[in-house]
């Protein structure tokens, strides 16, 4: 089949690679416009755009998919299907039926669980033991379209969102190719999603990644891992600056610390919670590079009672 591939971040690159090596023809790639970042506001291209240019593919970067110029180009490409992996913008209803077989989305959850922009992060924070990936046909609703296929993936005890997404991106790429093969062969039709187990996974904002030390330690652990690497868990130190938090590296049987209270030793840093304390792993002081928590504590010269997070 002739394909338009839509995707933006690194998690979409395995799918593009798999399609380039498949029996199908990727005739163009749709990705988000170049983003400006850093103090110099330098322009950076998406991971998908970089791979597409390397492969010599036509790259389309409309500000919005409803732009008339993009709509005209989509019609001119005459694609049979448009596989989508984390593109990052809504496809207008008027364009959903332009490809012969529609837009086939690879979503990183087992739908109808965790519909939305951050399914992997929310699955981790909720303490799910199993997640997966689903291929489905886009429709006007958010991740509500009929399902072609799915796979499952066990969530490991120390997984971060980055770890889990890396595995799902690779496994999901195979599922996407299998789905498109079966659609072309005429042996696969989508099945409507069930109504049980619906949950939602909106995009995580910076405030969502703030650690509340008044919560139980297992909740804190899940939030930090779910926000790693992005948007990045954090707390505040007494001077009001932010301290980035990597995954904790243990939960010792220490219960005499108040929520947020710090106990710094030569080799570890403990912080109180609503239950037993947690042992910090790497931390990132504001404006600095990541470092071991014990190194940070020595440099910060923590004297007396120190409480992280302001209001616990």
C-alpha positions as CSV (number, residue, x, y, z in Angstrom):
1,X,0.0,0.0,0.0
2,X,1.0,3.6,-0.5
3,X,1.4,5.2,3.0
4,X,1.6,8.6,4.5
5,X,3.3,8.2,7.9
6,X,2.4,10.6,10.6
7,X,4.6,10.9,13.7
8,X,6.9,13.2,15.6
9,X,9.0,12.0,18.6
10,X,11.7,9.3,18.9
11,X,9.0,6.8,20.0
12,X,7.6,6.9,16.5
13,X,10.9,6.2,14.7
14,X,10.8,2.4,15.2
15,X,7.5,2.3,13.4
16,X,8.8,4.4,10.5
17,X,11.8,2.1,10.3
18,X,9.6,-1.0,10.3
19,X,7.4,0.4,7.5
20,X,10.4,1.4,5.4
21,X,11.5,-2.3,5.6
22,X,8.0,-3.6,4.9
23,X,6.3,-4.5,1.6
24,X,4.5,-1.1,1.8
25,X,5.7,2.2,0.2
26,X,6.0,5.2,2.5
27,X,5.5,8.1,0.0
28,X,5.7,11.0,2.5
29,X,5.9,11.8,6.2
30,X,3.8,14.2,8.2
31,X,5.4,15.6,11.4
32,X,5.1,18.6,13.6
33,X,6.9,21.9,12.6
34,X,10.4,22.4,13.8
35,X,10.4,23.5,17.5
36,X,12.5,26.2,19.1
37,X,14.1,25.4,22.4
38,X,16.9,26.4,24.7
39,X,18.1,29.9,25.7
40,X,19.1,30.6,22.1
41,X,15.7,29.5,20.8
42,X,17.5,27.4,18.2
43,X,15.3,25.4,15.9
44,X,15.3,21.6,16.2
45,X,13.7,19.1,13.9
46,X,11.7,16.1,15.2
47,X,13.3,12.7,15.4
48,X,10.8,11.5,12.7
49,X,11.8,14.3,10.4
50,X,15.5,13.6,10.8
51,X,14.9,9.9,9.8
52,X,12.6,10.8,7.0
53,X,15.1,13.2,5.4
54,X,17.8,10.6,5.8
55,X,15.6,8.2,3.9
56,X,15.0,10.8,1.2
57,X,11.3,11.1,1.9
58,X,9.0,14.1,1.3
59,X,8.3,15.7,4.7
60,X,5.2,17.7,5.4
61,X,5.1,20.1,8.4
62,X,1.9,22.1,8.4
63,X,1.1,24.2,11.4
64,X,-2.2,22.5,11.5
65,X,-3.4,19.5,9.5
66,X,-6.5,21.5,8.5
67,X,-4.3,23.9,6.5
68,X,-5.6,24.0,2.9
69,X,-2.1,23.4,1.4
70,X,-1.7,20.2,3.4
71,X,-5.2,19.0,2.5
72,X,-4.5,19.5,-1.2
73,X,-1.2,17.6,-0.9
74,X,-2.8,14.8,1.0
75,X,-5.4,14.4,-1.8
76,X,-2.6,14.4,-4.4
77,X,-0.6,11.7,-2.7
78,X,-3.5,9.2,-3.2
79,X,-2.4,7.1,-0.2
80,X,-4.1,3.9,0.7
81,X,-3.6,4.4,4.5
82,X,-2.0,6.8,6.9
83,X,-0.4,5.1,9.9
84,X,0.0,7.4,12.9
85,X,2.3,7.2,15.9
86,X,2.4,10.0,18.4
87,X,2.0,12.7,15.7
88,X,0.9,15.3,18.3
89,X,-2.0,17.1,16.6
90,X,-5.7,16.2,15.9
91,X,-6.6,15.1,12.4
92,X,-9.7,17.0,11.2
93,X,-12.8,14.9,10.6
94,X,-12.9,16.1,7.0
95,X,-9.5,14.3,6.4
96,X,-10.3,11.0,8.2
97,X,-11.6,9.3,5.1
98,X,-9.2,10.7,2.5
99,X,-6.9,7.6,2.7
100,X,-8.7,4.6,1.3
101,X,-8.3,2.6,4.6
102,X,-8.2,5.7,6.8
103,X,-5.7,6.7,9.5
104,X,-4.4,3.7,11.4
105,X,-3.2,4.8,14.8
106,X,-0.7,3.0,17.1
107,X,-1.5,3.9,20.7
108,X,0.6,2.9,23.7
109,X,-2.1,1.3,25.9
110,X,-4.7,-1.5,25.6
111,X,-7.7,0.6,24.7
112,X,-10.1,1.7,26.1
113,X,-7.7,2.1,29.0
114,X,-5.7,5.3,29.0
115,X,-7.1,7.3,26.1
116,X,-5.1,10.4,25.6
117,X,-1.6,11.9,25.2
118,X,0.3,10.3,28.1
119,X,-0.9,6.6,28.4
120,X,2.5,5.2,29.5
121,X,3.0,7.8,32.2
122,X,-0.5,7.4,33.6
123,X,-0.3,3.6,33.6
124,X,2.9,3.7,35.7
125,X,1.5,6.3,38.1
126,X,-1.7,4.2,38.6
127,X,0.4,1.2,39.5
128,X,-0.8,-0.9,36.6
129,X,0.9,-4.3,36.2
130,X,0.2,-4.7,32.5
131,X,-0.2,-2.3,29.6
132,X,0.4,-2.7,25.9
133,X,-0.3,-1.1,22.5
134,X,-3.3,-1.0,20.2
135,X,-3.8,-0.3,16.6
136,X,-7.2,1.4,15.7
137,X,-8.8,3.5,13.1
138,X,-9.0,7.2,13.9
139,X,-12.4,8.7,14.2
140,X,-13.6,12.1,15.5
141,X,-13.5,11.0,19.2
142,X,-10.2,11.0,21.2
143,X,-8.8,7.4,20.9
144,X,-12.3,6.0,20.6
145,X,-12.1,4.4,17.2
146,X,-12.6,0.7,16.4
147,X,-9.6,-1.6,17.2
148,X,-7.6,-3.7,14.7
149,X,-5.3,-5.4,17.1
150,X,-3.4,-5.2,20.4
151,X,-0.4,-6.6,22.3
152,X,0.3,-6.6,26.0
153,X,3.5,-5.7,27.9
154,X,4.3,-6.4,31.6
155,X,5.3,-3.3,33.6
156,X,8.5,-4.1,35.5
157,X,8.9,-3.0,39.1
158,X,11.5,-0.3,38.3
159,X,10.3,0.8,34.9
160,X,10.4,4.5,34.2
161,X,8.1,5.9,31.5
162,X,11.1,6.1,29.2
163,X,12.0,2.4,29.7
164,X,8.4,1.2,29.1
165,X,7.9,3.5,26.1
166,X,11.1,2.2,24.5
167,X,9.9,-1.4,24.7
168,X,6.4,-0.5,23.5
169,X,7.7,1.5,20.6
170,X,9.6,-1.5,19.3
171,X,6.9,-4.1,19.9
172,X,4.2,-1.7,18.6
173,X,6.1,-1.2,15.3
174,X,5.7,-4.9,14.6
175,X,2.0,-4.7,15.4
176,X,1.5,-1.7,13.1
177,X,3.1,-3.5,10.1
178,X,1.1,-6.7,10.8
179,X,-2.1,-4.6,11.0
180,X,-1.4,-2.9,7.6
181,X,-0.5,-6.2,6.0
182,X,-3.8,-7.7,7.2
183,X,-5.8,-4.7,6.0
184,X,-4.2,-4.9,2.5
185,X,-4.9,-8.7,2.4
186,X,-8.5,-8.0,3.3
187,X,-8.5,-10.3,6.4
188,X,-8.9,-7.7,9.1
189,X,-11.7,-5.4,10.1
190,X,-11.8,-3.2,13.1
191,X,-14.0,-4.0,16.1
192,X,-15.7,-1.4,18.2
193,X,-14.1,-0.6,21.6
194,X,-15.8,-1.8,24.7
195,X,-17.4,0.5,27.2
196,X,-15.8,-1.1,30.3
197,X,-12.5,0.0,31.7
198,X,-12.4,3.4,30.0
199,X,-9.7,5.7,31.5
200,X,-8.1,8.9,30.4
201,X,-4.5,10.0,30.2
202,X,-4.2,13.7,29.6
203,X,-0.8,15.3,28.9
204,X,1.3,15.8,32.0
205,X,2.1,19.4,32.9
206,X,5.0,20.5,35.0
207,X,2.8,20.8,38.1
208,X,1.7,17.2,37.7
209,X,5.3,16.2,38.2
210,X,5.6,17.9,41.6
211,X,6.2,15.4,44.4
212,X,3.9,15.6,47.4
213,X,5.8,14.1,50.3
214,X,2.6,13.8,52.4
215,X,1.7,10.9,50.1
216,X,2.6,7.2,50.7
217,X,6.0,6.1,49.5
218,X,4.7,3.8,46.8
219,X,2.6,6.7,45.3
220,X,5.7,8.9,45.3
221,X,7.8,6.2,43.7
222,X,5.2,5.7,40.9
223,X,4.9,9.4,40.3
224,X,8.6,9.9,39.9
225,X,9.1,6.9,37.6
226,X,6.0,7.9,35.6
227,X,7.4,11.4,35.1
228,X,10.9,10.2,34.1
229,X,12.3,11.4,31.7
230,X,9.5,13.9,31.0
231,X,8.2,16.2,32.3
232,X,10.6,15.3,35.1
233,X,9.6,14.9,38.8
234,X,10.6,17.7,41.1
235,X,10.4,19.2,44.5
236,X,11.6,22.5,46.1
237,X,14.4,23.1,48.6
238,X,14.1,25.7,51.4
239,X,15.4,28.6,49.3
240,X,12.5,28.0,46.9
241,X,14.5,26.6,44.0
242,X,13.6,23.4,42.3
243,X,15.3,20.1,42.8
244,X,14.8,17.5,40.0
245,X,14.2,14.0,41.2
246,X,15.3,10.7,39.5
247,X,13.7,7.4,40.6
248,X,14.2,6.6,44.3
249,X,16.6,3.7,45.0
250,X,15.0,2.2,48.1
251,X,12.5,2.6,50.8
252,X,14.2,1.8,54.2
253,X,12.3,1.0,57.3
254,X,12.6,4.5,58.7
255,X,9.4,6.0,60.0
256,X,10.6,8.9,62.3
257,X,10.9,11.5,59.5
258,X,8.1,13.9,58.9
259,X,6.9,14.3,55.3
260,X,9.6,16.0,53.3
261,X,12.1,16.0,56.2
262,X,15.6,15.2,55.0
263,X,18.2,13.0,56.7
264,X,21.5,13.1,54.9
265,X,24.3,10.6,55.5
266,X,27.7,10.0,53.9
267,X,26.3,7.7,51.3
268,X,22.5,8.3,51.1
269,X,19.8,10.8,51.5
270,X,16.4,9.8,53.1
271,X,13.2,11.8,52.8
272,X,10.1,11.3,55.0
273,X,6.7,10.5,53.5
274,X,3.3,9.5,54.8
275,X,4.8,6.1,55.5
276,X,8.4,5.0,55.7
277,X,11.1,7.1,54.2
278,X,12.4,6.9,50.6
279,X,16.1,6.9,49.6
280,X,16.8,9.5,46.8
281,X,18.7,8.4,43.7
282,X,20.0,11.1,41.3
283,X,18.9,14.7,41.8
284,X,19.3,17.8,39.6
285,X,19.7,21.1,41.4
286,X,18.2,24.0,39.5
287,X,20.6,25.1,36.8
288,X,23.0,22.2,37.3
289,X,23.6,18.7,36.0
290,X,22.3,15.5,37.6
291,X,24.3,14.1,40.5
292,X,24.0,11.5,43.3
293,X,21.8,12.7,46.1
294,X,24.6,12.3,48.7
295,X,26.9,14.6,46.6
296,X,24.2,17.2,46.4
297,X,23.6,17.1,50.1
298,X,27.3,17.6,50.8
299,X,27.5,20.5,48.5
300,X,24.3,22.1,49.8
301,X,25.6,21.9,53.4
302,X,22.3,20.9,54.8
303,X,22.4,22.0,58.4
304,X,19.6,21.4,61.0
305,X,16.1,20.4,60.0
306,X,15.6,20.6,56.2
307,X,12.2,20.0,54.7
308,X,11.7,19.6,50.9
309,X,8.6,20.7,49.1
310,X,7.5,23.7,51.1
311,X,4.0,22.8,52.1
312,X,4.1,19.0,52.3
